[in-house]
Amino acid sequence: MHVHMGPTDGMLHMAAGVTSVRDLANDNDALLQMKREIDSGTAIGPRITMRGFMDGRGPYTGPTKVFVDTEAEARSAIDNYAKLGYEGIKVYSSIKPELVPTIIKLAHEKGLRVSGHVPAFMTARQFVEAGADEIQHINMLFLNFFFDEVKDTRTPARFIAVAERGATLDLNSLPVQAFLRLLKDHNTVIDPTLTAFEGMFVDRPGKMSVSYAAIADRLPPQVRREFLAGGLPVPEGKDARYHESQLATLRMTKLLYDSGIPIVAGTDGLPGFTLHRELELYAQAGISPPEVLRIATLGAARVAHKDKELGSITPGKLADLVLIDGDPAKRISDVRRTALVMKDGALYEPAALYKALGVKP
């Protein structure tokens, strides 16, 4: 539910058992070309649903050619995304807060959902109250309570503040509980991307990334080296705090789940493998393996409005199946053990796909 498709990503997703993805920001021409190739059968990859990316102009503008600083620009961008078959809009950090309600109104008029980063100088509460359907990244929820310190979320401060203060947030406090009620009342979906914050808060230079330790030996050396880079620079004396704050992201996710707030499993990372780790983190947070599997399948399909054709093994739905050598309903990590993948009734051998990419089965 959170990818940015690249040229070799399709086969990695398929080998990992991911037969459908939601692309949340990409070069429009490149994404449309990848989608055409996959849909026509000339390339191997998951079916793609597309979300249109937009940002405001400025020194921290995100990777997009679609700039929106006025209502006219917003209307033009949204009309074009709707015409191209996009199913939603993702806003980024440099969008003007005063323009957010207009963007959401225009998108909803076209039947498009709106998600994204909470724009700079805006709180998550304000974003939800303006009508946003979904928030990307668990740090954005923590920052709702750290607005006194971090108002400009275009810089690494949006990560550092949560690493340093996340562990201190009282999840049972009245402000947090009130915010959760707001999310529940608005049926706001949360895309936590826990793996991203595990890497930033816990990984250290020269040590194998916690997120990829289980599969690093299967990957080519140039990829493995990237897993030794470490996360955020850790000030002296704050190593334990950064670890505690990573655990706080798990507790927040479990609290969302217990509060009945929809969660979707997205990654924003290495295709396929990162989703497996994301699901492990949900289980570590205390969500039962069967519920983790539901979040990643039928739950995702419902949020994407694809549950009439995807998300469960049901007569009449598309023939997408993943055969696992294990029992992920008991041990969620068994999702890594893909033995056979079916998409639209066509069979794919994960071992052969991995071999073609230089990855050990």
N, C-alpha and C positions, 0 to 999 in steps of 0.2 A: 504493500500500500504506500510505499515511498521509495521510488527508484529514480535514477537519472540514466536512462539507457545509453550505452555506448556500443561500438561495433562488435565486440566479442561477448557482450553481456548476455545475449540471448541464449547461447549454448550453456553458459554457466548457470543461468536460472533454470533451464530445463533439466540439466543434470541433477540439480538440487531438488527437483520436484516442484518448482515454481512454474505453473502453466499460465498464470495471468498476473500482470503487474499494472500498477498505476504510476505513470510517469508524472512527477510533480514540477519539473522544470527542465527544459531542454532547448536546444536550437530547433526552431519550428520546422525548418526545411529538413534537417537531419532526422528528426523524430518521425515526421510524416513519411520519409523515404524508408526508414526501418520498418515502420508499421506496414507499408505497402508490400515490402519484401516478405515479411513474416506472413501476412494475410494471404499472399499469393502462393506461398510454399517455396519460394526461391531462397529463403533463409530460415534457419531453425531458431525459434525463440518463442517466448510466451505471447499470448494476445495482450495488446497494450490498450489501456484507456488513458486518455491524455488530459492534463490540466494545464491551462495557459498561465504562464509566468509573467509577472509585471512588477516593475519597481519605479521609484521616482529617481530623478536625476540627482547626482551629488557625488561627493568623494568616495562614498562607500557603496555605490550602486552595484547590485548583484549582476550575475552573468546573463544578461538579457538584452535584446534589441528593442524590447517593447517598453517604452517609457511613458509613464502616466503621471502628469502633474496638474492636469485640468480635467474638468468634467467632460469636455469634448474629446480629449485623448482617451479617457476611460471608456466612453461610449464607443469610440472607434475600435479600440482594442477588444472590447468584449464582443462587439458585433462580429469582428473578424474571427475571433476564437470560436464563436458559436457556428459561424458559417463553415469553418474548417472541421467541425465535428468534435471539438473539445467538449468535455463534460463538466468542467469546473474551472475556477480561477484560483491561482495561488498568488497572494500578495507578499511583498518582501519588505525589508526593514526601512527603506527610504521612502516608502509611500507616506504622503502627508496624512496625519491622523484625521484632519477635517474632511479629507476626501474619501475616507473609508466607508462611511454610511452610503455615500453616492455609488461607489463601486459595488457594494453589496446589493443595493437596490437594483442597479442596472443588470447585474449578473442574475439575480433572482428572477427578474422579468424575462430573461432568456432561458430560464430553467437550469441555470448553472449554479453549482455549489461554490462557496467561497471558503478558502482555508489559507493558512500561511503562518509566517512569523508574525508576532505582534509587532506592528510598526514602532519605530523609535518614538519616544515621547508620548506613548500610549500604554495603558495598562491592559492586561489580559481581560480584566473585568469590562473595561470600555470596549474592547474588541468584540467580546461576546454580546454585550448590550447593543452594539451597532448591528448585530445580526450575523456575525461570522458563524459558519457551520462547523468549523474544525480548526484546531490549533496544532501546528507541527512543533515537536520537540518539548520534552518535559521541562527543560530549563525555563521556558516561557511562563509556566505556571508558578515556579518559584519566584521569578522576577516580579510577578504581580505584587508580592509582599516586600520586595526590595526596591520599590520605586523611589524611595528616599535616596538611595545610593546610585542606582543605575536607571537613568531616564533615557539615555541614548544607547539603544541596543544594537547599533550598527557595528560596534567594535567588539574585540574579544572580551570586553567587560561583561558581556552577556553570559559568558562561560565562567570567567574568573570569579565573579560575585557569587555564583551558585556553588562553585567549588569551595569557596571560603565561608559561605554562610548557610548553605543548604542544610547542613547537619543541625543547625541551631533553630530551624523553623519548627514550631510546635504544631504538628499536624492535627492535634485535638483542639487547637485554639478556636475561639469564636470566629475570627476573620477567615480562617481556612475553611471552617465548616460552612460559613455563609457563602463563600466562593464556590464550594462544591455544590451547594443547593442551586446556585445560579447556573452552573454547568448542566446539572440534571434538569432543571426547569426548561432550559433552552435546547436540550438534547444535543449539546455540543460534543463532538467527537474529538478524542485526543489521540495523537500519533506520537508516542513517547520517544521513539528512536533511542532506547536505553543504551544500546551498544556504543553509540557515538560518545556518550558521556562516561561510560565505563573506560573507554580508551583515553579520553581527555583527563579524567580524574585519577586513574589508577596506573596506567602504563608509565614506565620510566625508561629513559634512554639506555640502550644496551641490553635491555631485558625483553624477552619475547612478549608481545602483546597478549594480555589475558584473553581478549576476545577471539584470537586466532590461534592460540597455542595448540588446540586440539587438531588443527588441520594444517599447520604451517609446513610440516615435513612433506606434505603432498604437493606443495606448490613450487614453481621455479624459483631459483635463488634470488633473482632480481625482485620478485614479489615478496619473498621471505624477508629480505633486507628491510623493506618498508615497515615491517612489524617490530623492528628494533628501535624505531625513531623516538618512541616515548610520546607522552601527551603534553599537557600544559606544563610550562616551567613552574616548579613548586618552590615557593619561598622557604627559606630555612625554618624548620620547626613546624611546618604545616602539612607534612606528609600524612600524618594520621587523620587530620581534618579532611583532607581531600578524599581519603578512603571512606571516611564516615559520610561525607556528602554523596558519594556514589551510592552507598547503601540507602541514603535518604531518597534517592530517585526511585529505588525499588519500593520503598515504603509508600511513597506518593502514588505510584502506579497501582499497588494493591488497594490503597484507599479509594482511588478512582473506581476500580473494579467493584469493590464492596459497596460503593455508593450508587452503583447502577449506571455509571457514566461509560458510554461506549469507548472502547480502546481498539485501535487498529494496529496491526503488526507491520511497521515500516522500518527501514534501515538507514537509507542514505549512505550505504557503504558497499563493500565488495559484494558483487551479485551472488545470490544463493547462499553462500556460506554465512553471511552476516545475518540473514533471516533465521537460520538455525540457532545462532547465538542469541538473537533477540528473544526467541521462544524459550530458550534456556533461562534467560534472565526473568521472564514472566513467571516461570515455575519457581525460580529462586525467590521471587517476591512473595510467593505463597499462593499463587493461582494454580489450581489442580491441572495436571497434564491434559485431561479431556477438555477442560475449559480453555486451555491455551490453544489446543487444536481447533476448537470452535471459533475462537477469536481470529485465527489465521485462515479460516476457510469460510464457513457460512456467515460469521460475523462480518468479515471483510466484504463478502458479496452483498450483504444487506446494505452496508454503508455506501457501496458503489452502485446500488440499485441494479445489481446483476443476479440477485438471488433466484430469479425465475429460471436462470440457465446455468448457474454456477454455485459452488459452495457446499454442495452435498451430493452424495451418490443416490440419485433419485431418478426413476423412469421419466424420460422426457427432457432431462437436462443434458447438457453437453457431456460427451464421454471423456472426462478428465479424471484420471486416477493416478495415484502414486503408490507403488508397492514398496513396503519397507521391510527390510530384514531385521525385524525386532518388534517391539510393542511400545510406540511412543505414548500410548494412553497410560502407560505405567512409568516409562522412562523417556522423558521428552527428548533427550539427546539422541534417541534412536531415529529421529527424523533425518539425521545425517546419513543413515544407512539406506540410501535409495537404491533399489534393485531394478526397478523398471518404472518408466513414466509413460503415461498415455495422455495425449492431447487430441481432442476431436477424433478419438478412435484410432489415431496413429501411435505406434509404439516406438519408444526411444530407449536405447540402452545407455544409462548414465556412464558406465565404464568406458564405452566407446566415445562418448562426447567429451569426457574428461581427458582421455588419451589424446584426442585431436587438439586439445588446448595445452598440452604439456603438463597436465595435472594427473597425479597418481590416483587411481580409483580408490 
